[in-house]
Structure formats: structure tokens, C-alpha cells
Amino acid sequence: MYQSIKDFVEISNKATLVAVSKTKPIEAIQAMYDLGQRHFGENRVQELLDKYEALPKDIKWHLIGSLQKNKVKYIAPFVHMIHSCDDRELATTIQKEALKNHRIIKILLQVKIADEETKQGYESELLLQELQNGVYKTFPNIEVCGLMGMASFVEDETKVRKEFKSLFDLFELIKKQFYVDSSYFSEISMGMSGDYKIALEEGATMVRIGSALFGKR
Ligand SMILES: *Cc1c(COP(=O)(O)O)cnc(C)c1O
């Protein structure tokens, strides 16, 4: 653990480092917290709830995995940002639960940038259509903070770079067309342990790093 803490200090100067702590014990998160880390990411609601209960309350918790509508209510009171909104019905539920909790919840719109079948996220055409139709302007308790994407899990650096670049270009287009006056539409969440260096070169403002920080899962 922490073998490359210098690298991570360096990342933190360029982008927001979300330490992905899924499957890792409370003690490992507390140790990272004690070093000054505040943004942590989890992909399962129950695990996130348990960790939220056990750990300092100034941690900013990011939900990074696919989220079922019926579980939004559990995290709505405290979640800092939901990276994985890829459906207007999910957004409608987030709006409802945010309002109930008198909160504004930050979300990212997840876009499918890899051609692998398993990846979550909006097809970019559909996302543009939803934005054109004003879907995401109708949620007073949601701040749309930007885009999130996952590249293919391949060795081919050119392919990975191309996918990140496509997310960056889509971000620029959406910013210009729909959020030019929004100060909070500013985040591009891309890059994991295996590809964060490429992601940073291609304009990531947020990287989600697990195993390179905490060790293998
Ligand atoms: C697990 C996970 C990560 C972190 O993966 P590592 O390869 O361990 O860095 C990032 N993003 C999402 C959506 C994840 O599920």
C-alpha cells in the first residue's frame, strides 16, 4: 500500500483523486484519510452505508457504480456525487430523494465510450437528444457537474486514448451547447489504476483509482 504516494500527491495537483475503496476495510480508508485524502468512491450501496456510518463525516463519498432506483433513498442524505447517471428515470428518482432531504445532489452523466458490451452509460447520441429535449434542466435539486466514462480494458494505448479523447470532445460540445452559463458543469471523470496517466493527458479533471492505491482486490 502507498508504494507510490508521491505519484498520488502529483495526481492530486492535476485532478481530483477519488480513492476507490470498494472491498477495502475501514482501517485502510481511515489510514488514507489520516494522510489527508477526503474523496472516496464506492460502487455498492450497502457497503457505502456501512462505511459512511463508521468513518469521519467530512469524507466526500462518490457513488461510482451502477445504481438501482430503489436504492437512491439510502444514499441521498449524504452522498457527495453520483458518477453513474445514465438514465432519465434514475435522474428523476435522484431529484425526488434530493428534494426530500433538502439537498442538491451532484451527478455526472455516464457515457459509454468503450465498445465492450458490458459497459454502462449513455450512448452519446441519446444523451445529446435528452439534453436537447431539456430533460436535465427540469431537476432543481440536481447539479449536472459533467461526464464520466470508462475506457476499454485493453493493452492498446491508442485505443484507450481515443476513447478518452472522445469523452473530452463530447464534454466540450455539451458544455458549449447546453451548459455554457453553468459554473458547475466542469468535471470529466475518467481514468483508473491502469489508465489514469493517459486520462490525465487527455483532460481528466477527476480520476477514480482503487488498486494502485490500496493494493489488489
Ligand atoms: C473499481 C472501479 C474503479 C477503480 O478501479 P481500479 O482499477 O482498482 O483503479 C474506477 N471506476 C469504477 C467505475 C470502478 O468500478
The ligand as an SDF file (V2000), in Angstrom:
LIG
                    3D

 15 15  0  0  0  0  0  0  0  0999 V2000
  -13.4400   -0.2870   -9.3700 C   0  0  0  0  0  0  0  0  0  0  0  0
  -13.6380    0.9420  -10.1580 C   0  0  0  0  0  0  0  0  0  0  0  0
  -12.5970    1.8730  -10.3390 C   0  0  0  0  0  0  0  0  0  0  0  0
  -11.2010    1.6740   -9.8080 C   0  0  0  0  0  0  0  0  0  0  0  0
  -10.5820    0.5950  -10.4190 O   0  0  0  0  0  0  0  0  0  0  0  0
   -9.0210    0.2780  -10.2150 P   0  0  0  0  0  0  0  0  0  0  0  0
   -8.6400   -0.4330  -11.4520 O   0  0  0  0  0  0  0  0  0  0  0  0
   -8.9090   -0.5470   -8.9900 O   0  0  0  0  0  0  0  0  0  0  0  0
   -8.3110    1.5750  -10.0770 O   0  0  0  0  0  0  0  0  0  0  0  0
  -12.8930    3.0280  -11.0360 C   0  0  0  0  0  0  0  0  0  0  0  0
  -14.1170    3.2710  -11.5540 N   0  0  0  0  0  0  0  0  0  0  0  0
  -15.1340    2.4000  -11.4100 C   0  0  0  0  0  0  0  0  0  0  0  0
  -16.4560    2.7270  -12.0050 C   0  0  0  0  0  0  0  0  0  0  0  0
  -14.9240    1.2050  -10.7150 C   0  0  0  0  0  0  0  0  0  0  0  0
  -15.9550    0.3520  -10.5820 O   0  0  0  0  0  0  0  0  0  0  0  0
  1  2  1  0
  2  3  1  0
  2 14  2  0
  3  4  1  0
  3 10  2  0
  4  5  1  0
  5  6  1  0
  6  7  2  0
  6  8  1  0
  6  9  1  0
 10 11  1  0
 11 12  2  0
 12 13  1  0
 12 14  1  0
 14 15  1  0
M  END
$$$$
